[in-house]
Amino acid sequence: MTATSGQKKEGTIVRLIPLGGMGEIGKNMCIWECDDEAIVVDAGLAFPEEEMLGVDIVIPDLEYLLSIRDKVSAIFITHGHEDHIGSLPYVLREMTVPVYGPGLALGLTRRKLEEYGLKLPVGSERVRPRDTISTKRFEVQFFRVNHSIADAMGLVIKTPVGTMVHSGDFKFDHTPIDGEVTDFFTLASVGDAGVRCLICDSTNAERSGYTGSERLVGEELEEIFGNAEGRILFTTFASNIPRLQQVITTSQAHRRKVAVVGRSMRNSLEVSRELNYIRMPADTMIRPEQMKDYPLEQLTLMITGSQGEPMSALTRMSRGDDRRLKIIPGDTVVIAANPVPGNEKLVYRTIDNLSRLGAKVIYGAEYGVHVSGHASREELKFLLNLVRPETTIPVHGEYRHMKAYFELAQSLGMPDKSILLIDNGDVVEFSAESARINGRIASGNVLVDGLGIGDVGNVVLRDRDQLSQDGIVIVVISIDGDTGEVLAGPEIVTRGFVYVRESESLLQEATDRVASVLASDSDRGTTDRGKLKRKVRSVLSSFIYDKLQRRPMILPVIMEVEDS
């Protein structure tokens, strides 16, 4: 018996430790550990929630991973979405291990790493369906699944205590655009041989029935293109290559030229074209500056901005901020994506602005221009019955999705103890006899703001929230460093608090209050700057709240002047 046979080996423990993707949509990442080796599955990011003011992206806490970096032998990527590859630059700047993944995922990763001055580590390989990568303790086989990006894979992970199946992000599309259906044969084969655990996508576990085929979007596009009289502006997730392929094909059929606007869209198409994941006829594609040479009814723009991102091309056009591209009355704008939770306001504001400028905006489920990339309840049942795992763990979902998956597995006869609901940082131990949660490691979010990684925490976010709501009041005072005598001030400066010209009397009264504190017998002549700051902050905070019921950030600045 070899360590990678997938058969149960007595006395061995295999540990599964998720760093992200549990109870949330995003930053998918988990570690498999056995003895002196560890492998990583996916390394994603998440986008900031509404209260994370100023934050650009969120990545998993990598502290535990870096503490075992000498044990890590490989990183396995299931597909090329940001929530599965987005934190790779932050991992690979700290450790050098080979990355294995589908061609499109590695192509997008390579382009991303270049932005950080990094390269894919030596030994990294593009894998194809049914390819197997063997390490010291694990044997990982890739299998084809369908998703909203080309070249998506699941994993069969053979370990010393049995076979684990990681579904990846998936749905069962029997009419995919690229003709590549899910590899049911591999799933059935491993199911017959015995599966210890199925780690399963739970995003759509609340949704009944089956998820629609991507080809349904193509049928709707045909109708939209047939009825449009002016330009068509089409936006979706830049990584949804099958959908972009349908836009190109439909444009060609309707004798329209296609221009690509937006960096992420252009990058995705360039990588996909280089790797032959998309067909882009040379006579169909034009540069944006060539659009002036064609009638409006012969133009399609594939453009970024499906999530209302403030700096995206479509959002700038909706505000009239783009000097080169303007919305023209009669334009048809197709938004072929649902808003990610937290982005609803941005998306609907963009839709309103586009409508005001005279565009016809097509969006939402009623138009059929978007289908999910995740399996619904009947597909999840099918997978569970096909694989027949001893244990199952829902991933890639908020808690309500994972709970819905738990109940679905129950309905198929799985006992409660065989369905594990886990959190980021939980340690799941698999032995020859059992699977159980046994302990936790440190986990959480690391916030990336510009070039700063992890230097924005709860205190900074709390300050930003306070500043955004009530502004800041700065009190500047100069004192003699020897005697404590007030030499200048107090002078009050405000930002985001009140309009100074209309509130002169209020600010003068506030200044007088602070001056009276400084002149009081108890505080006159003190050089204890900490004591002075606390007194100033206290009296000013009480005064402002009594007058305005507001709590701005109050920042006393005490400057000591020394005699020369």
Secondary structure as GFF3:
##gff-version 3
##sequence-region A 1 564
A	DSSP	beta_strand	14	20	.	.	.	ID=ss1
A	DSSP	beta_strand	22	23	.	.	.	ID=ss2
A	DSSP	beta_strand	29	34	.	.	.	ID=ss3
A	DSSP	beta_strand	37	41	.	.	.	ID=ss4
A	DSSP	beta_strand	57	60	.	.	.	ID=ss5
A	DSSP	alpha_helix	63	67	.	.	.	ID=ss6
A	DSSP	three_ten_helix	69	71	.	.	.	ID=ss7
A	DSSP	beta_strand	72	76	.	.	.	ID=ss8
A	DSSP	alpha_helix	82	85	.	.	.	ID=ss9
A	DSSP	alpha_helix	88	92	.	.	.	ID=ss10
A	DSSP	beta_strand	99	102	.	.	.	ID=ss11
A	DSSP	alpha_helix	103	115	.	.	.	ID=ss12
A	DSSP	beta_strand	125	127	.	.	.	ID=ss13
A	DSSP	beta_strand	132	134	.	.	.	ID=ss14
A	DSSP	beta_strand	139	144	.	.	.	ID=ss15
A	DSSP	beta_strand	153	159	.	.	.	ID=ss16
A	DSSP	beta_strand	162	166	.	.	.	ID=ss17
A	DSSP	alpha_helix	184	193	.	.	.	ID=ss18
A	DSSP	beta_strand	195	201	.	.	.	ID=ss19
A	DSSP	alpha_helix	215	227	.	.	.	ID=ss20
A	DSSP	beta_strand	232	235	.	.	.	ID=ss21
A	DSSP	alpha_helix	241	253	.	.	.	ID=ss22
A	DSSP	beta_strand	257	261	.	.	.	ID=ss23
A	DSSP	alpha_helix	263	274	.	.	.	ID=ss24
A	DSSP	beta_strand	285	286	.	.	.	ID=ss25
A	DSSP	three_ten_helix	288	293	.	.	.	ID=ss26
A	DSSP	three_ten_helix	296	298	.	.	.	ID=ss27
A	DSSP	beta_strand	299	303	.	.	.	ID=ss28
A	DSSP	alpha_helix	313	319	.	.	.	ID=ss29
A	DSSP	beta_strand	332	335	.	.	.	ID=ss30
A	DSSP	alpha_helix	344	356	.	.	.	ID=ss31
A	DSSP	beta_strand	360	363	.	.	.	ID=ss32
A	DSSP	three_ten_helix	365	367	.	.	.	ID=ss33
A	DSSP	alpha_helix	377	387	.	.	.	ID=ss34
A	DSSP	beta_strand	389	395	.	.	.	ID=ss35
A	DSSP	beta_strand	397	398	.	.	.	ID=ss36
A	DSSP	alpha_helix	399	411	.	.	.	ID=ss37
A	DSSP	three_ten_helix	416	418	.	.	.	ID=ss38
A	DSSP	beta_strand	426	430	.	.	.	ID=ss39
A	DSSP	beta_strand	435	440	.	.	.	ID=ss40
A	DSSP	beta_strand	445	449	.	.	.	ID=ss41
A	DSSP	beta_strand	452	453	.	.	.	ID=ss42
A	DSSP	alpha_helix	458	470	.	.	.	ID=ss43
A	DSSP	beta_strand	472	480	.	.	.	ID=ss44
A	DSSP	beta_strand	486	495	.	.	.	ID=ss45
A	DSSP	three_ten_helix	500	503	.	.	.	ID=ss46
A	DSSP	alpha_helix	504	519	.	.	.	ID=ss47
A	DSSP	alpha_helix	529	548	.	.	.	ID=ss48
A	DSSP	beta_strand	553	561	.	.	.	ID=ss49
###
